[in-house]
Amino acid sequence: MWEFSLYKIGQILLPYAKRKVRFVAWVKVYLSWLGDILDRLRLFRGKSLRDAKMTPQICYLEKYLNDRFNSTEIKIVEGYSLGPWMFLAGPPAGDVDFYAVEPDNYCYASNVTTDVDFVVEVPRELESECNVIAAIVQKFKMVGKSFIIQLI
């Protein structure tokens, strides 16, 4: 359905008496605008179909990112627990387990941690695209799952 030539259809539908060189050229110019609209519609349809087929499965999300950024090095691995954290302000209520070199830095106990469900490993060449990758993963991941992007 999508593979046809508007120019051929335009010529076939012209009455025989109107098939002069100048009139055919005018019809082709008119149809070039429709051809441009049709090309943009084909691109939009392809993107929409790819998004509609997208599932929150990790393997498909990884394939989608690799295809989008023309890479084979983007990996999605199992998450882990992050922390303890270094804060610049001051400790909240509680004991300080470790005192850093500078007087304003504190490292808190291990109960201040965050669990990450999965990690997206991105090569350093795609560092400028990390915001786009994060937006794509945020759009297609399962609700309630958390992730981080790690440069490798």
Residue pairs with C-beta under 8 A, 6 or more apart in sequence:
2 42
2 45
6 31
6 34
6 35
6 38
7 28
7 31
7 35
10 27
10 28
10 30
10 31
11 19
11 24
11 27
14 23
14 24
14 27
50 64
54 60
54 61
54 64
54 140
55 140
56 140
56 141
56 142
58 76
58 118
61 76
61 137
61 140
61 141
62 74
62 75
62 76
64 136
64 140
65 71
65 74
65 120
65 133
65 136
65 137
66 72
66 73
66 74
68 136
69 126
69 129
69 133
71 123
71 125
71 126
73 121
73 122
73 123
73 152
74 120
74 121
74 122
74 123
74 126
74 133
75 120
75 121
75 152
76 118
76 119
76 120
76 121
77 118
77 119
77 121
78 118
78 119
79 115
79 116
79 117
79 118
79 119
79 146
79 147
79 148
80 115
80 116
80 119
81 113
81 114
81 115
81 116
82 113
82 114
82 115
82 116
82 148
83 108
83 110
83 112
83 113
83 114
84 97
84 98
84 107
84 108
84 109
84 110
84 112
84 113
85 107
85 108
85 112
86 100
86 105
86 106
86 107
87 105
87 106
87 108
88 104
88 105
89 104
90 104
90 106
91 106
91 108
92 108
94 108
94 109
95 109
96 106
96 107
96 108
97 107
97 108
97 109
97 110
98 106
98 107
99 106
99 107
100 106
100 107
114 146
115 146
116 146
116 147
116 148
117 145
117 146
117 147
118 145
118 147
119 147
119 148
119 149
119 150
120 133
120 134
120 137
120 147
120 148
120 149
120 150
121 150
121 151
121 152
122 129
122 130
122 133
122 149
122 150
122 151
122 152
123 151
123 152
124 151
124 152
126 133
127 151
130 149
130 151
133 149
134 149
137 147
137 149
141 147
